[in-house]
């Protein structure tokens, strides 16, 4: 995992909404599939790259506390840039 400092200006190659009762990591994996990431390949698995529980808890906390403001997490995974928001995950080349 590599941290990036900003949201790319390009058009995302994949975008998926995070369902109301869905964990953020599940939406992230669906977005990765839409971006043609080989999740069964030799590349590190998601759980080897991020703390999925922490991501899910951060998203759940933000949803429960609407007045706390929106968060955006920008992270490099599988040679792509992922932008995670409480309501959507976008993938950039």
matplotlib code that plots the C-alpha trace (Angstrom):
import matplotlib.pyplot as plt

x = [0.0, 1.2, -0.3, -1.0, -1.5, -4.5, -7.4, -6.5, -7.9, -8.5, -11.8, -12.1, -11.9, -14.3, -16.8, -19.1, -21.5, -21.2, -24.5, -26.2, -25.6, -22.3, -18.8, -16.4, -13.9, -16.6, -17.3, -13.5, -13.2, -16.1, -14.6, -11.3, -13.0, -14.6, -11.2, -10.0, -7.7, -6.7, -7.8, -6.8, -3.3, 0.0, -0.3, -0.8, -4.3, -6.3, -6.0, -2.2, -2.2, -4.7, -6.5, -9.9, -11.5, -10.2, -11.5, -14.9, -15.0, -14.0, -16.7, -19.4, -18.4, -18.7, -22.1, -23.4, -22.1, -23.3, -22.3, -18.7, -18.0, -17.1, -13.8, -11.8, -9.1, -6.7, -4.5, -2.4, -3.4, -2.5, -0.8, -3.9, -5.2, -8.4, -10.5, -12.7, -15.6, -18.4, -20.8, -18.5, -15.2, -13.4, -10.5, -8.0, -5.2]
y = [0.0, 3.4, 6.7, 9.3, 12.9, 13.8, 12.6, 12.1, 14.5, 11.7, 10.0, 6.8, 3.5, 2.0, 3.3, 1.5, 2.7, 1.5, 0.0, 1.2, -2.2, -3.0, -2.9, -0.5, -3.4, -5.3, -2.3, -1.8, -5.4, -5.0, -1.8, -3.6, -6.4, -3.8, -2.3, -5.8, -6.3, -10.0, -10.7, -14.3, -13.6, -13.6, -9.9, -9.3, -9.8, -6.8, -8.0, -8.0, -4.4, -2.6, -3.1, -4.0, -3.7, -0.2, 0.9, -0.6, 1.0, 4.4, 4.2, 3.0, 5.8, 8.4, 7.2, 7.1, 10.7, 12.6, 15.9, 14.9, 15.7, 13.5, 11.7, 10.7, 8.0, 7.9, 4.8, 3.0, -0.7, -3.2, -0.4, 1.7, 4.6, 3.9, 6.7, 5.6, 7.7, 6.7, 6.3, 5.2, 3.7, 4.9, 3.4, 5.3, 4.1]
z = [0.0, -0.9, 0.3, -2.3, -1.6, -3.8, -5.8, -9.4, -11.9, -14.5, -15.0, -12.8, -14.7, -12.2, -9.6, -7.3, -4.7, -1.1, -0.1, 3.1, 4.8, 3.0, 4.4, 2.7, 2.0, 0.1, -2.1, -2.6, -3.8, -6.2, -7.6, -8.0, -10.0, -12.2, -12.8, -13.9, -10.9, -10.7, -7.1, -7.4, -8.8, -7.1, -6.1, -2.4, -1.1, 0.2, 3.8, 3.4, 2.3, 4.6, 7.9, 6.5, 10.0, 10.5, 7.1, 7.8, 11.2, 9.9, 7.2, 9.7, 12.2, 9.5, 8.4, 12.0, 12.6, 9.6, 11.3, 11.5, 7.9, 5.0, 4.8, 1.7, 1.8, -1.2, -1.4, -3.9, -4.3, -7.1, -9.1, -9.2, -7.1, -5.0, -3.6, -0.8, 0.5, 2.8, -0.2, -3.1, -4.2, -7.3, -9.1, -11.2, -13.5]

ax = plt.figure().add_subplot(projection="3d")
ax.plot(x, y, z, "-o")
ax.set_aspect("equal")
plt.show()
